[in-house]
Amino acid sequence: MQFKHPEILYFLFLLVIPILVHLFQLRRFQKQYFTNVRFLKELSMQTRKSSVIKKWLLLITRLLLLALLITAFAQPYFNAQDSENTGNEMVILLDNSFSMQAKGSKGELLKRAVQDILENTPENQQFSLLTNTGAFWDTDTKSIQKELQNIHYTDVPFRPDFLLTKAAAKKPGTGKDIIIITDAVNLDSKDINTFKTNNFVYSIIPEAENKNNVAIDSVYIAQALDNFYEIKIDMQAYGTIENEVPIALYNGKNLTAKTVVKFDTQKQSAAFTIPKADFHGYVSVTDNSLAYDNTYYFSISKPEKSNVIAIGDTDKNKFLSRIYTPDDFNFTASELRTLDYNTLEKQDAIIVNELQDIPQALITTLKSFYDKGGNVVVIPAPDSNPKNLNGLLTNFGNTIYSAQNTTERQITQIAFNHPLYRTVFEKKTNNFQYPKVNSGYTLSGNALPVLTYDDGTPFVASLTNSLGNAYVFAAPINASNSNFQNSPLIVPTFYNMAQNSSKTGISAITIGTSESLILDALLTKDEVVTVRNDVTDFIPMQQVLSSKVKLSFGDYPEEAGNYAVYKSSENLKNISFNYARSESNLALQNKAILDNFTITKSVTTVYDDIQSERTADELWKWFVIGTLLFLLLELFIQKFVK
């Protein structure tokens, strides 16, 4: 037992007072008997004996009463079981990722967790609260009540180890009591590696009642007709979706079309036909689960003609003029000796068509063109020097030409999922007329095969830097060496190779994937472009590339939606942003990772547990009660003991 005020115990010397009083009352007197009281002698002796017992009882009672009263003022207590950690800092790690939108028995998981914190945290309790995207340091529930009630969901994953590192850096060397509130969706063991044994960790894992969910994965142009686009929406179902799911298409705020989808399988698609014009809107589904993945924003710009130049002999370039017609392309054919290098940077695609020797100046220009987002197509000549060709290919990636192969080979495999052919075939087919080549080179390296020979080596391979694309043929395709020009594949292959993604197709960027965009724009030295909509705006990272500007978005914007790129008040391009669908599968809950921590149901349980372990056992009230009891006992003795 210990005392908060041990100096008060010095007052125990006051116990001498009742002892002195008692000794005074017990003084011996001389006995004198009188004849008229002799008959009372026996009664007198008996009364004196009772009086002595009463005085001893009163002495003991008063001594104990006074001792208990003095001890009570000294405030005795027993040490808490966990007294060493009473100075720990309280840290709450709150998951506000999109999976916390799911509904539990008492509403949305995040909102219920916030209410639990506000209702059950003591008003005088200081704590730090960290979410996926923000932090409140050394605060209390009154100070952050409004902020917590208005907290936003985020696509940033919940990483408790990262959040704990931030908290440790704020107050290094201070022990932590940690409360983790998360549904544990997509939680990995590496996310808790930094949790040390000297921290007390409590985990609260709210459960979603309905784990069925529908997410829109992507939107793309399935077919481009003369006056219309057929767009396709790919959707993913998680769990069992029994009812038909409504899906609607909006251009701006105007409803364009609506249909329903029956999920007989986990993956389903829906198709809409829209005019071949500017489109700036979204597609949405309606389900009773997560909301963030029910909307997919996208933009389509009215098609612009792509600029294409073919560098090679005039006769060999003739087949390209039949593909790149004036309706869709600005096509130019030039021989190497008459090539105007100044026109190359204005192109969207450059085709190097069977040049026997590629000059270094052209190699340097093609590298710069590729780095700025242009498409380069390389077709080797029958008598090309592999060393010269490889000098060009090394600028695009790890792919090289090996020695020439004079064996006839057939082209038998198509990469149907490659961007070149994603919208070409309605279904995969193996029943087509195989093109062939008489001789060619062998491509090796990490390029992605597009068309493949029957021996498994690539006939056409592609490389990309996320801005530009390089397409490499393994063999000449002139009529004397191959019948590829007569194949049905020739038109979609070269047509799509020349398309510039910034001028055609769908603009839908996933937030946080570090995607970039190149636009035609002339900017002065201090001029910048801005991305904005009706709600917010931001300035992306930008790099001026001659007559173009490269935009990098990183983790911006914070909210998905339709935006536009502006140069001052001029709208350069409509673009759209979407959240990554990383939180859509609620079945990926990994609660077992948190089993090593103390699992509780509520914040109340945490505070009760900490208080019971770290609060000293105060004894002063028991001493006060004892004082009152002995006071009553004294009154009882005074009244009833004779």
Legacy VTK file of the C-alpha trace (Angstrom):
# vtk DataFile Version 3.0
C-alpha trace
ASCII
DATASET POLYDATA
POINTS 642 float
0.000 0.000 0.000
1.230 3.485 -0.855
0.109 7.011 0.049
-0.402 10.094 -2.090
0.227 12.352 0.930
2.406 10.340 3.330
3.319 13.489 5.297
-0.152 13.505 6.834
0.722 10.295 8.642
2.764 12.420 11.056
-0.569 13.403 12.578
-0.821 9.885 14.021
0.962 11.266 17.079
-2.458 12.674 17.963
-3.329 9.153 19.089
-1.542 10.042 22.310
-4.411 12.364 23.288
-7.130 9.720 23.809
-4.583 7.566 25.646
-3.805 10.403 28.068
-7.478 11.105 28.561
-8.074 7.460 29.261
-5.242 7.270 31.802
-6.621 10.324 33.591
-10.052 8.726 33.818
-8.553 5.517 35.274
-6.797 7.169 38.259
-7.124 5.188 41.511
-9.095 6.784 44.367
-8.885 5.898 48.105
-11.738 3.730 49.237
-13.735 4.842 52.297
-16.696 2.787 53.415
-19.570 4.302 55.410
-21.954 2.330 57.522
-24.980 3.682 55.658
-23.657 2.382 52.302
-22.331 -0.970 53.310
-25.335 -2.592 51.726
-24.324 -1.043 48.379
-20.759 -2.348 48.483
-21.399 -5.342 46.340
-23.303 -3.287 43.721
-20.598 -0.595 43.680
-17.830 -3.041 42.899
-19.793 -4.521 40.046
-20.493 -1.078 38.540
-16.844 -0.073 38.686
-15.805 -3.184 36.767
-18.346 -2.370 34.013
-17.087 1.210 33.843
-13.503 0.077 33.286
-14.540 -2.196 30.397
-16.538 0.644 28.815
-13.577 3.023 29.020
-11.269 0.486 27.404
-13.762 -0.057 24.597
-14.085 3.679 24.073
-10.308 4.070 24.010
-9.832 1.388 21.374
-12.720 2.784 19.313
-11.399 6.346 19.433
-7.866 5.256 18.613
-9.048 3.309 15.577
-11.411 6.106 14.534
-8.663 8.718 14.669
-6.120 6.443 12.985
-8.509 5.663 10.119
-9.405 9.333 9.669
-5.743 10.422 9.489
-4.917 7.559 7.091
-7.873 8.517 4.861
-6.464 12.048 4.471
-3.129 10.509 3.453
-5.056 8.834 0.547
-3.715 5.301 0.542
-3.826 3.240 -2.678
-2.553 0.072 -4.285
-0.487 0.386 -7.503
-2.241 -0.327 -10.836
-1.473 -3.633 -12.523
-0.020 -1.780 -15.547
1.332 1.347 -13.931
4.349 1.564 -16.267
2.202 2.531 -19.289
-0.080 5.119 -17.748
1.668 7.817 -19.824
0.976 6.132 -23.172
-0.411 8.191 -26.035
-3.764 7.105 -27.452
-3.645 6.686 -31.257
-6.705 5.737 -33.329
-6.091 4.429 -36.862
-9.371 4.785 -38.759
-9.863 3.158 -42.156
-11.825 5.443 -44.500
-11.252 3.498 -47.713
-14.167 2.848 -50.045
-14.902 -0.631 -48.710
-16.043 1.069 -45.467
-19.055 2.313 -47.466
-20.564 -1.135 -46.991
-23.576 -1.324 -44.696
-23.506 -3.165 -41.406
-26.309 -3.794 -38.937
-26.333 -0.120 -37.861
-25.545 1.634 -41.146
-22.398 2.395 -43.136
-19.324 0.958 -41.441
-17.318 4.186 -41.420
-20.148 6.354 -40.142
-20.917 3.855 -37.399
-17.234 3.754 -36.388
-17.153 7.560 -36.195
-20.268 7.563 -34.031
-18.691 4.968 -31.748
-15.635 7.200 -31.273
-17.697 10.332 -30.584
-20.125 8.679 -28.183
-17.794 6.457 -26.177
-14.547 8.412 -25.906
-14.342 10.309 -22.577
-14.591 14.062 -23.079
-11.273 14.701 -21.339
-9.458 11.957 -23.260
-6.660 13.275 -25.479
-5.852 11.225 -28.571
-4.452 11.401 -32.092
-6.601 10.093 -34.944
-5.113 9.146 -38.324
-7.061 8.203 -41.439
-5.823 7.041 -44.846
-5.506 10.647 -45.978
-5.433 12.889 -42.914
-4.476 13.279 -39.268
-5.787 15.000 -36.132
-3.046 15.390 -33.526
-3.526 15.694 -29.752
-7.215 16.420 -29.917
-10.494 15.405 -28.272
-13.972 14.520 -29.482
-15.408 18.028 -29.078
-12.678 19.605 -31.198
-13.054 17.309 -34.211
-16.704 16.301 -34.042
-17.722 18.100 -37.247
-14.619 16.972 -39.145
-15.211 13.339 -38.233
-18.891 13.462 -39.140
-17.976 14.890 -42.579
-15.046 12.584 -43.270
-14.761 11.516 -46.929
-14.109 8.097 -48.378
-10.886 7.664 -50.313
-9.285 5.347 -52.844
-6.032 5.466 -50.849
-5.488 1.995 -49.315
-5.477 1.586 -45.531
-1.857 1.033 -44.454
-1.688 0.921 -40.629
2.094 0.465 -40.603
2.556 3.717 -42.527
0.141 5.565 -40.246
1.868 4.223 -37.130
5.227 5.372 -38.498
3.776 8.884 -38.833
2.520 8.761 -35.249
5.871 7.489 -33.967
7.706 10.275 -35.780
5.430 12.843 -34.144
6.266 11.661 -30.615
9.319 9.395 -30.705
9.989 7.394 -27.579
6.418 7.665 -26.284
4.479 4.451 -25.738
1.335 4.016 -27.776
-2.119 2.617 -27.115
-3.371 1.876 -30.620
-6.940 1.298 -31.773
-7.255 -0.030 -35.334
-10.726 0.347 -36.845
-10.917 -1.385 -40.230
-12.994 -3.910 -42.143
-9.674 -5.613 -43.089
-10.504 -5.717 -46.816
-7.255 -6.108 -48.800
-5.252 -5.949 -45.563
-1.886 -7.680 -45.864
0.485 -9.000 -43.220
3.169 -6.561 -44.382
0.832 -3.739 -43.332
1.395 -4.504 -39.644
5.078 -5.433 -39.649
6.076 -2.247 -37.817
3.786 -2.885 -34.847
6.073 -3.565 -31.877
5.351 -5.551 -28.750
5.683 -2.503 -26.479
2.554 -1.024 -28.057
-0.891 -2.063 -26.878
-2.978 -2.731 -29.982
-6.753 -3.146 -30.032
-8.602 -3.955 -33.242
-12.242 -3.253 -34.032
-13.421 -5.016 -37.193
-16.882 -3.879 -38.363
-18.681 -6.427 -40.525
-20.677 -5.788 -43.701
-24.017 -7.558 -43.804
-24.191 -7.622 -47.607
-20.979 -8.557 -49.417
-22.536 -8.764 -52.878
-21.392 -5.945 -55.130
-21.357 -4.828 -58.764
-18.496 -2.730 -60.149
-18.013 -1.075 -63.540
-14.501 -2.014 -64.631
-14.034 -0.230 -67.947
-15.673 1.518 -70.887
-14.281 1.327 -74.400
-15.237 1.785 -78.041
-16.167 -1.641 -79.366
-16.843 -0.479 -82.917
-16.506 2.778 -84.808
-19.142 3.129 -87.524
-19.475 5.950 -90.032
-21.660 8.120 -87.809
-21.858 6.207 -84.542
-19.760 4.632 -81.821
-20.706 1.372 -80.210
-19.354 1.587 -76.694
-19.104 -1.408 -74.399
-19.221 -1.398 -70.607
-17.500 -4.256 -68.783
-18.841 -5.052 -65.313
-17.761 -7.412 -62.559
-20.063 -9.023 -59.997
-18.807 -10.101 -56.575
-20.952 -12.598 -54.755
-24.357 -13.634 -56.054
-26.444 -11.032 -57.876
-29.930 -12.471 -58.254
-31.844 -9.496 -59.612
-31.312 -7.613 -62.846
-29.121 -4.546 -62.400
-30.162 -1.252 -64.071
-27.454 0.568 -66.018
-27.780 4.102 -67.402
-25.704 6.264 -69.737
-25.494 10.036 -69.210
-24.004 12.722 -71.439
-23.371 15.482 -68.952
-26.520 15.484 -66.802
-28.775 14.234 -69.590
-29.909 10.618 -69.657
-28.946 9.136 -73.030
-29.886 5.462 -72.695
-30.847 2.865 -70.131
-30.979 -0.927 -69.923
-30.700 -3.812 -67.439
-28.065 -6.518 -67.057
-28.593 -10.043 -65.756
-25.497 -11.485 -64.104
-25.602 -15.115 -65.177
-21.814 -15.066 -64.855
-19.482 -12.943 -62.750
-18.493 -10.814 -65.754
-21.042 -9.154 -67.976
-21.030 -6.417 -70.598
-23.555 -3.907 -71.843
-23.446 -2.002 -75.132
-24.767 1.416 -76.155
-24.698 3.217 -79.503
-23.995 6.948 -79.407
-23.405 9.588 -82.113
-19.855 10.015 -83.335
-19.344 13.349 -81.608
-18.006 14.849 -78.398
-19.188 12.958 -75.326
-18.507 14.039 -71.742
-20.431 11.962 -69.236
-20.627 8.725 -67.346
-22.290 5.352 -67.041
-23.780 4.132 -63.765
-25.326 1.014 -62.254
-27.658 0.747 -59.276
-27.015 -1.837 -56.572
-27.461 -1.988 -52.808
-23.799 -2.208 -51.889
-20.732 -0.032 -52.457
-21.430 3.223 -54.274
-17.963 4.372 -55.359
-17.584 1.765 -58.135
-21.102 2.211 -59.526
-20.100 5.164 -61.717
-17.530 5.277 -64.498
-16.693 8.679 -66.021
-15.386 8.934 -69.570
-14.937 11.426 -72.378
-14.830 11.001 -76.130
-13.496 13.758 -78.341
-14.824 14.236 -81.842
-12.383 12.340 -84.073
-9.573 14.376 -85.569
-7.553 13.302 -88.551
-4.282 11.688 -87.569
-1.094 12.779 -89.312
0.850 9.833 -90.734
4.077 9.788 -92.739
5.683 6.760 -94.392
9.423 6.908 -95.095
10.483 4.526 -97.852
10.467 3.802 -101.548
7.452 5.198 -103.369
6.378 1.814 -104.759
6.493 0.165 -101.331
4.419 2.956 -99.782
1.505 2.599 -102.194
-0.386 0.009 -100.130
-0.371 2.422 -97.167
-2.136 5.144 -99.175
-5.083 2.753 -99.617
-5.333 2.300 -95.828
-4.751 5.883 -94.728
-7.528 7.511 -96.717
-8.182 11.281 -96.680
-11.414 10.809 -94.719
-9.559 9.805 -91.549
-5.883 10.640 -92.058
-3.497 13.247 -93.363
-1.131 10.812 -95.063
2.266 11.680 -96.530
4.717 9.353 -98.286
8.333 10.426 -98.575
11.556 8.870 -99.701
14.507 9.191 -97.339
16.511 11.466 -99.616
13.688 14.037 -99.823
12.567 13.781 -96.210
11.833 17.081 -94.408
12.824 16.405 -90.799
10.943 19.496 -89.592
7.611 17.868 -90.434
8.198 14.776 -88.323
7.334 16.337 -84.949
3.898 17.282 -86.322
3.021 13.665 -87.068
1.039 11.206 -84.972
2.673 8.146 -86.528
5.875 7.581 -88.493
6.322 4.411 -90.544
9.892 3.400 -91.381
9.117 1.220 -94.387
11.937 -1.126 -95.416
14.839 1.310 -95.311
18.097 -0.449 -96.089
20.016 1.909 -93.825
18.589 4.244 -91.186
20.739 7.364 -90.673
21.699 8.391 -87.152
19.877 11.720 -87.521
16.633 9.855 -88.201
17.247 7.486 -85.265
17.677 10.480 -82.936
14.540 12.135 -84.292
12.489 8.940 -83.928
13.618 8.511 -80.320
12.546 12.063 -79.467
9.270 11.546 -81.312
8.566 8.326 -79.372
9.415 9.950 -76.022
6.898 12.718 -76.743
4.064 10.277 -77.321
4.302 9.506 -81.034
3.821 6.075 -82.633
6.677 4.531 -84.597
6.295 1.556 -86.963
9.460 -0.248 -88.088
9.401 -2.587 -91.105
12.842 -4.060 -91.963
14.173 -4.301 -95.487
15.241 -7.704 -96.905
18.879 -6.621 -96.926
18.878 -4.461 -93.762
21.850 -4.491 -91.433
20.627 -5.978 -88.077
23.174 -3.847 -86.236
21.711 -0.711 -87.769
18.151 -1.806 -86.946
19.096 -2.631 -83.367
20.579 0.822 -82.984
17.054 2.109 -83.515
15.248 -0.516 -81.402
17.383 0.081 -78.317
15.697 3.489 -78.047
12.325 1.793 -77.556
13.142 -1.046 -75.175
14.894 -4.359 -74.741
14.201 -5.876 -78.167
16.675 -6.811 -80.920
16.791 -8.396 -84.352
18.704 -11.663 -84.629
20.145 -13.223 -87.787
17.963 -13.562 -90.869
15.783 -16.660 -91.219
15.080 -17.833 -94.788
12.545 -20.500 -93.796
8.933 -19.914 -94.817
6.751 -19.278 -91.750
3.034 -18.800 -91.231
1.419 -16.226 -88.942
-0.988 -18.275 -86.848
-1.640 -16.462 -83.551
-3.352 -13.149 -82.802
-3.227 -11.312 -79.477
-6.956 -10.555 -79.368
-6.638 -8.561 -76.129
-3.927 -6.282 -77.486
-5.100 -2.665 -77.977
-4.589 -3.029 -81.731
-7.249 -5.746 -81.973
-9.417 -5.231 -78.877
-12.221 -3.653 -80.925
-11.644 -5.584 -84.164
-12.956 -9.074 -83.415
-16.334 -9.846 -81.876
-14.992 -13.177 -80.681
-11.779 -15.134 -80.840
-11.375 -17.193 -83.985
-8.833 -19.632 -85.309
-10.490 -20.038 -88.685
-8.790 -17.495 -90.900
-6.400 -17.497 -93.824
-2.917 -17.536 -92.375
-0.537 -14.981 -93.899
3.025 -16.122 -94.492
6.508 -14.739 -95.059
9.335 -16.231 -97.071
12.187 -14.814 -95.039
12.749 -12.441 -92.174
14.488 -11.843 -88.883
13.864 -13.221 -85.412
12.754 -10.801 -82.719
13.886 -11.404 -79.146
13.498 -9.388 -75.984
10.648 -8.189 -73.800
8.399 -6.725 -76.499
4.743 -7.761 -76.328
3.755 -10.125 -79.188
0.885 -8.899 -81.367
1.044 -11.428 -84.219
3.025 -14.642 -83.811
4.547 -17.236 -86.168
3.697 -20.905 -85.913
7.093 -21.452 -84.238
6.127 -19.125 -81.355
8.345 -16.166 -82.287
6.781 -12.710 -82.908
5.942 -11.448 -86.365
4.754 -8.105 -84.944
5.672 -6.938 -81.464
4.920 -3.737 -79.560
6.647 -1.606 -76.942
5.330 1.401 -75.059
6.471 4.104 -72.652
2.855 4.852 -71.635
2.851 7.820 -74.029
4.131 6.580 -77.368
4.104 3.141 -78.972
6.618 1.329 -81.119
5.484 -1.487 -83.423
8.190 -3.714 -84.859
7.785 -6.147 -87.775
10.105 -9.143 -87.921
10.054 -9.397 -91.702
9.538 -7.275 -94.849
5.910 -7.278 -95.981
6.403 -6.342 -99.637
4.478 -8.480 -102.110
7.528 -10.533 -103.148
8.310 -11.635 -99.553
4.846 -11.951 -97.952
1.147 -12.063 -98.686
0.383 -10.040 -95.538
-0.761 -7.078 -97.686
-3.556 -9.278 -99.025
-4.603 -10.491 -95.551
-7.739 -9.145 -93.806
-5.416 -8.210 -90.913
-3.574 -5.545 -92.876
-6.198 -2.797 -92.553
-7.009 -2.965 -88.792
-3.334 -3.469 -87.971
-2.017 -0.357 -89.712
-5.175 1.669 -89.068
-4.866 1.255 -85.297
-1.099 1.692 -85.336
-1.610 5.238 -86.567
-4.226 6.263 -84.031
-3.223 8.880 -81.470
-4.966 8.183 -78.166
-5.164 11.907 -77.389
-7.148 12.546 -80.577
-9.339 9.458 -80.745
-10.810 6.935 -78.383
-12.010 7.221 -74.804
-10.320 9.385 -72.193
-10.706 7.741 -68.769
-7.726 7.992 -66.434
-7.462 5.953 -63.235
-6.476 8.122 -60.271
-3.163 7.163 -58.697
-1.768 5.199 -61.656
0.626 7.964 -62.757
-0.878 8.091 -66.240
0.226 10.918 -68.518
-1.380 12.819 -71.368
0.192 14.722 -74.259
-1.733 17.569 -75.845
-1.040 19.897 -78.735
-0.500 23.258 -77.052
1.919 26.145 -77.405
2.784 27.543 -73.978
4.886 30.536 -73.070
7.613 30.261 -70.454
5.440 31.028 -67.421
2.159 29.738 -68.791
0.504 26.637 -67.321
-2.592 24.600 -68.032
-5.235 23.857 -65.405
-7.533 20.892 -64.947
-10.927 21.839 -63.536
-14.648 21.209 -63.349
-17.554 22.962 -61.638
-16.404 21.876 -58.171
-12.612 21.953 -58.034
-9.439 22.586 -60.000
-5.752 21.680 -59.802
-2.535 22.232 -61.726
-0.971 18.953 -62.886
2.731 18.412 -63.380
3.548 19.539 -66.899
6.448 19.444 -69.278
6.618 21.544 -72.429
7.665 19.512 -75.497
8.050 21.912 -78.418
4.491 22.328 -79.672
3.088 19.848 -77.151
2.659 19.658 -73.386
2.960 16.507 -71.312
0.646 16.314 -68.287
1.230 13.951 -65.354
-1.534 13.602 -62.772
-0.108 11.401 -60.015
-2.689 11.089 -57.209
-4.824 13.971 -58.469
-7.651 14.789 -58.592
-8.954 13.678 -55.207
-12.464 13.037 -56.540
-13.485 11.133 -59.657
-15.499 12.979 -62.272
-15.529 14.763 -65.608
-12.914 17.493 -65.993
-11.413 19.624 -68.738
-7.892 20.870 -69.473
-7.785 24.642 -69.851
-5.192 27.013 -71.194
-6.453 30.225 -69.607
-10.104 30.118 -70.679
-9.526 27.878 -73.717
-10.738 24.304 -73.363
-7.985 22.107 -74.800
-9.533 18.732 -74.058
-12.213 17.039 -71.983
-10.843 14.286 -69.738
-12.309 12.040 -67.055
-10.947 10.427 -63.911
-12.046 7.290 -62.055
-11.124 5.548 -58.835
-9.221 2.273 -58.990
-11.546 -0.670 -58.318
-9.276 -2.120 -55.618
-11.922 -2.121 -52.841
-14.807 -3.663 -54.768
-14.463 -7.256 -53.593
-15.697 -7.316 -49.992
-14.894 -11.023 -49.780
-11.202 -10.104 -49.563
-11.607 -9.400 -45.854
-8.532 -10.690 -44.047
-9.404 -10.561 -40.348
-6.932 -13.286 -39.382
-4.029 -10.841 -39.724
-5.327 -8.973 -36.666
-5.688 -12.073 -34.458
-2.495 -11.268 -32.557
-4.060 -8.046 -31.296
-6.820 -7.611 -28.745
-10.050 -7.813 -30.744
-12.928 -5.780 -29.304
-16.406 -4.733 -30.415
-16.424 -1.097 -29.357
-14.263 1.823 -28.287
-15.977 1.613 -24.889
-14.419 -1.780 -24.256
-10.967 -0.410 -25.027
-11.205 2.481 -22.569
-12.721 0.268 -19.859
-9.918 -2.245 -20.288
-7.199 0.410 -20.148
-8.776 2.084 -17.117
-9.088 -1.163 -15.175
-5.473 -2.070 -15.900
-3.896 1.323 -15.233
-6.053 2.980 -12.591
-4.710 2.726 -9.039
-7.014 1.119 -6.448
-7.979 4.065 -4.213
-8.455 3.024 -0.558
-9.270 6.340 1.160
-13.030 5.844 0.805
-12.812 2.581 2.704
-10.940 4.327 5.508
-13.645 7.021 5.625
-16.291 4.311 5.840
-14.303 2.695 8.655
-14.142 6.036 10.462
-17.908 6.426 10.271
-18.444 2.883 11.493
-16.241 3.406 14.542
-17.968 6.720 15.216
-21.299 4.921 15.278
-19.750 2.207 17.407
-18.610 4.817 19.932
-22.115 6.262 20.125
-23.478 2.773 20.593
-21.027 2.063 23.439
-21.834 5.396 25.089
-25.535 4.693 25.044
-25.862 1.015 25.722
-22.769 -0.066 27.675
-23.179 0.737 31.421
LINES 1 643
642 0 1 2 3 4 5 6 7 8 9 10 11 12 13 14 15 16 17 18 19 20 21 22 23 24 25 26 27 28 29 30 31 32 33 34 35 36 37 38 39 40 41 42 43 44 45 46 47 48 49 50 51 52 53 54 55 56 57 58 59 60 61 62 63 64 65 66 67 68 69 70 71 72 73 74 75 76 77 78 79 80 81 82 83 84 85 86 87 88 89 90 91 92 93 94 95 96 97 98 99 100 101 102 103 104 105 106 107 108 109 110 111 112 113 114 115 116 117 118 119 120 121 122 123 124 125 126 127 128 129 130 131 132 133 134 135 136 137 138 139 140 141 142 143 144 145 146 147 148 149 150 151 152 153 154 155 156 157 158 159 160 161 162 163 164 165 166 167 168 169 170 171 172 173 174 175 176 177 178 179 180 181 182 183 184 185 186 187 188 189 190 191 192 193 194 195 196 197 198 199 200 201 202 203 204 205 206 207 208 209 210 211 212 213 214 215 216 217 218 219 220 221 222 223 224 225 226 227 228 229 230 231 232 233 234 235 236 237 238 239 240 241 242 243 244 245 246 247 248 249 250 251 252 253 254 255 256 257 258 259 260 261 262 263 264 265 266 267 268 269 270 271 272 273 274 275 276 277 278 279 280 281 282 283 284 285 286 287 288 289 290 291 292 293 294 295 296 297 298 299 300 301 302 303 304 305 306 307 308 309 310 311 312 313 314 315 316 317 318 319 320 321 322 323 324 325 326 327 328 329 330 331 332 333 334 335 336 337 338 339 340 341 342 343 344 345 346 347 348 349 350 351 352 353 354 355 356 357 358 359 360 361 362 363 364 365 366 367 368 369 370 371 372 373 374 375 376 377 378 379 380 381 382 383 384 385 386 387 388 389 390 391 392 393 394 395 396 397 398 399 400 401 402 403 404 405 406 407 408 409 410 411 412 413 414 415 416 417 418 419 420 421 422 423 424 425 426 427 428 429 430 431 432 433 434 435 436 437 438 439 440 441 442 443 444 445 446 447 448 449 450 451 452 453 454 455 456 457 458 459 460 461 462 463 464 465 466 467 468 469 470 471 472 473 474 475 476 477 478 479 480 481 482 483 484 485 486 487 488 489 490 491 492 493 494 495 496 497 498 499 500 501 502 503 504 505 506 507 508 509 510 511 512 513 514 515 516 517 518 519 520 521 522 523 524 525 526 527 528 529 530 531 532 533 534 535 536 537 538 539 540 541 542 543 544 545 546 547 548 549 550 551 552 553 554 555 556 557 558 559 560 561 562 563 564 565 566 567 568 569 570 571 572 573 574 575 576 577 578 579 580 581 582 583 584 585 586 587 588 589 590 591 592 593 594 595 596 597 598 599 600 601 602 603 604 605 606 607 608 609 610 611 612 613 614 615 616 617 618 619 620 621 622 623 624 625 626 627 628 629 630 631 632 633 634 635 636 637 638 639 640 641
